[in-house]
Structures are given as structure tokens and as C-alpha cells.
Amino acid sequence: MDKRPIFVTGIGTGIGKTIVSAILVEKLQADYWKPVQAGDLEQSDTISVKNLVSNSFSYFHPEAYRLTQPYSPHKAADLDGIDINLDKIIMPKTSNQLIIEGAGGLMVPLNSNFLMIDLIERLSADVVLVSRNYLGSINHTLLSVEALQNKRIKIKALVFNGPTDEYSEDVIIKRSKADTILHIPDLDLINKENILNIANGIKWQ
């Protein structure tokens, strides 16, 4: 199996990156790492994913930055009196597949000079891009795809999270050139059992 790190990003906020990350960690029995956590440190994304994963192989690596305010990383860091330094965001050492979860979308600023997409490029990661069908999502998804392609970052998989819309998805799939297309339904109950069931049901190349 290709052990190149996989960076889970989305076309915006609230798209379902954490749920998708949990599914992929379960499917691949992978390690998990959230480089920058902003806000809700008592119920961080790392804790959420850990609580949704059933396997005993995955390791959950500590965040490089833990910010107390629920804003974009550059604002949260400034309010905490911190400057995010990309040189200090060092990939964890592991022989296992690593799933990395970003914050927000590709153009979220980490500091005055760098965006989330710059971190992806520095980590030499492939991307799982999480989309969700809503009015405007074609535009948001294709802009994200174009940004990744411009930096020659491979889209390992494109995930449609939630209700399907064949009109939107057909356009996006044709232009994304992703190796894998995944559809994940909305979950009435988000728990270990449902995450495991979805993980077992998806096909991953």
C-alpha cells in the first residue's frame, strides 16, 4: 500500500472533514494527526476521531498547535499571542499510513505568509477533498480542485458527503481526475458502529 500521507481537506467549513477522517482512519487502520486545532480543546477533532474509531492499531499524534479560540488559525493564534511557524509543524514519524486533517479549506491562512495549501505542499501529502452538494458547491469544489492542480498536489480521492446531486457531481468528477470517488451518506447517529459500517463498505484504491 502507498504510505504517502493523506491530507483531508474540504471545500469549506462544516463540510464533514472530521467524519471522513474517522472513516479513513478506520478503513486503513491508519494513524491520525491534526496539525492545528483551533478552539474546543476539551473536545478536539483528535478526541472526536479517536472516539469514533474501533480498531486498536491507529495512533493519534498530538497537535503541533493547540489554539484556544474557534477562529481561522491565523486569528486564533494571534489572539493566543502565538505565531504559527510552519517549520515547527513536523510530520510525526510512523511506519503506518497517516491521515492528516486540516482546518477549514485550502485558502485558510495559517499566518500572514502561508495558507493551508502551502502546508499540504510542504508535507508532500496527497489530498482527500471533501465536498458537499449545495447551491454554489460546484464553484467551491472546482476552485479547490484547480488550486490543488496548480500546485501539482494529487487528489487521491474526492468525497461527496451527504445527499447526492448527479448534476453537480457529474461536472465535478469529470474535472477532478481523482483516483477514487467516495459517497458518504448523512448519518442520523454518529458512532463507532456507523463509522465502521461505512468504512467496511467503501472501496479504496
Summary of the structure (lengths in Angstrom):
residues: 205
radius of gyration: 16.0
end to end distance: 9.1
largest distance: 46.0
contacts: 650
relative contact order: 0.20
helix: 37%
strand: 21%
